[in-house]
């Protein structure tokens, strides 16, 4: 499998949170993003479902800022570049727990999962104004 990540601007209303967030932290993050007028981190999401693998605080902040789209890296949990462990003990995380929780209409508690991406996800710098526009623009990142 290629090590390159493709980044696409994704409609925010198609994204699904996977974990609860610390709202104070998310609000501080939104203020930081707004002050810089830049979005610097693409959210890794599950291809097809829009499930946020990592970056639930950023999703919350984007919604606070009224953004229409955010840059996302489309992945699958079967991708060899993705590994998931439990924050509590560092052991491999059972994804059936994640899917069962979501199927029940809930999200996992704050800091349940820890995702790692190898190689690391790329850094970006997108002006916030771009994320408020229609239509979506595909981006390619190496």
C-alpha angles and dihedrals in degrees: 000000000000119000093217119107122214117213122205131181104244128196107254093221090064093059124096125204116231101189138032116256138217097249094203090055091047091050091050089050090051090052090050093049090047093049092051094041086216136108107214107175130059113217116236107227135178109260112244098011100054090224111161107236094186130357106058090149090054091050090051090048092049090053091049089052092050094238117169098203138018132192112261137183108222112221143151128227087239090061110114090223091065126075127172127200135170115261090219099061109359092242122137110283120236105235090199086073090054094048093044092051092049092046087056089056096254137106128228118266119268113287097009099132134037118202124200125193122199115224095030117256114264123258118241138187113205123167112243090231089067091056093057094056135093137251111045116251120212114230127197120207127181 
